[in-house]
Amino acid sequence: MAVDMEQVRAALEPEEPDYPGAAKRLGTDALPHLEKIITGDNLSLAAKAAYLAGLIGTDKCLPAMEKAARSSQPVIRIAAAAAARHLPDDYSNSLLLQLIDDADVGVRKVAIQSAPASMSEALRSRVEAHAKEAARAPAVKGAPAKAAKAPSAKGATKKKSPGRKKG
């Protein structure tokens, strides 16, 4: 069955696409269209396309996944990292090695989370290095350390001072 761009776009348009259903229904015939979407101007659609390409999961999806991993947009690289968990391990390892040292912390985090249990030694080494780095690092700079404690929901409303009345 030939798949056209309109069918691929229709599968990606919903806010929450049915990725497994679309991967099964569209198959590898969708990959050339997904590549075009990944390199297009619509970031939301491009990220969805990257994830769908990964779910298709054959060696034919690798060019699309490589383009997603090299995107200048972190949201697309994050989608590629998330989709890597659906790829065969050898493809996943290769893709995640490109993403695990990404400049964007979100990409690195998803790449680490997507690493397969049977990861390559090279990938394991990078995952362990990031774990050691995280253990040594102090709390994230600029993060409000006590923001989780205050203000609480009950303290969020201002109480009126007794004895002060408008009048």
Buried (B, 14 or more C-beta within 10 A) or exposed (E): EEBEEEBBBEBBEEEEBEBEEBBEEBBBBBBBBBBBBBBEEEBEBBBBBBBBBBBBBEEBBBBBBBBBBBBEBBBBBBBBBBBBBBBEBEBBBBBBBBBBEBEBEEBBBBBBEBBBEEBBEEBEEBBEEBEEEEEEEEEEEEEEEEEEEEEEEEEEEEEEEEEEEEE
